[in-house]
Amino acid sequence: ELEQRLHLVGVSAVATVGVDLNACSLEILEKIPGLAKLGPKLIKARPWKQRADLLKIPGLGPDTFQNCAAFCRIHEGM
C-alpha cells in the first residue's frame, strides 16, 4: 500500500509541476502520461531544445505528444 501511495504522490507532483526533460531521472519520466516505456529513448536523446522535438522519438506520435507535452519542461529551452 505504501508503494502505491508513493507512486500516486509522484504522479501528482509530475502533473502539478511538470518535469525538466534534460534533468529528470528515468523513474520520474516514467510517471509522465504516455512516456512510461519511452523513458530510455528520451534520456538517450538529450539534450532537448524544445518539446516539439519529442515527435522525433520512434513510438511517440501526435496523440501521445498531446497527452504528455503539458507535463514536459525544458529549462532554458526554446
Wavefront OBJ file of the C-alpha trace (Angstrom):
o trace
v 0.000 0.000 0.000
v 2.867 2.370 0.812
v 4.464 1.787 -2.585
v 1.184 2.504 -4.354
v 0.652 5.727 -2.410
v 4.208 6.844 -3.099
v 3.653 6.234 -6.811
v 0.455 8.300 -6.742
v 2.227 11.167 -4.958
v 4.923 11.110 -7.658
v 2.348 11.156 -10.447
v 0.512 14.001 -8.736
v 3.722 16.030 -8.399
v 4.561 15.498 -12.074
v 1.045 16.568 -13.065
v 1.240 19.678 -10.890
v 4.737 20.949 -11.628
v 5.946 19.101 -14.717
v 9.461 17.758 -15.229
v 12.600 19.046 -16.907
v 13.336 16.576 -19.714
v 17.048 17.387 -19.595
v 17.472 16.804 -15.862
v 14.952 14.293 -14.539
v 15.613 10.641 -13.811
v 14.183 7.663 -15.655
v 11.904 6.964 -12.695
v 10.379 10.437 -12.959
v 9.999 10.201 -16.757
v 8.001 7.014 -16.269
v 5.387 8.986 -14.314
v 4.555 11.244 -17.286
v 1.400 10.046 -19.072
v 2.307 8.219 -22.277
v 6.057 8.118 -21.635
v 6.370 5.147 -19.273
v 8.016 2.887 -21.861
v 9.842 5.618 -23.773
v 11.973 6.886 -20.882
v 15.263 5.293 -22.022
v 14.839 6.730 -25.534
v 14.162 10.192 -24.097
v 17.250 10.095 -21.915
v 19.390 8.917 -24.832
v 18.136 11.823 -26.999
v 19.249 14.522 -24.517
v 19.804 17.448 -24.618
v 16.341 18.669 -25.573
v 15.853 22.128 -27.050
v 12.051 22.211 -27.440
v 9.071 19.989 -26.696
v 8.225 19.597 -30.381
v 11.421 17.513 -30.717
v 9.615 14.744 -28.825
v 7.834 13.929 -32.082
v 11.171 12.685 -33.477
v 11.215 9.790 -30.986
v 10.118 6.488 -32.577
v 6.931 5.307 -30.911
v 5.827 8.770 -29.814
v 3.113 10.003 -32.150
v 0.887 13.076 -32.167
v -1.666 11.626 -29.736
v 0.970 10.711 -27.158
v 2.566 14.115 -27.646
v -0.733 15.814 -26.835
v -1.031 13.730 -23.658
v 2.487 14.347 -22.377
v 3.626 17.765 -23.656
v 1.941 19.765 -20.901
v 3.961 17.884 -18.274
v 7.315 18.334 -20.027
v 9.542 21.308 -19.326
v 12.842 22.223 -20.912
v 14.886 24.533 -18.741
v 16.376 27.320 -20.852
v 14.920 25.685 -23.959
v 13.047 27.400 -26.744
l 1 2 3 4 5 6 7 8 9 10 11 12 13 14 15 16 17 18 19 20 21 22 23 24 25 26 27 28 29 30 31 32 33 34 35 36 37 38 39 40 41 42 43 44 45 46 47 48 49 50 51 52 53 54 55 56 57 58 59 60 61 62 63 64 65 66 67 68 69 70 71 72 73 74 75 76 77 78
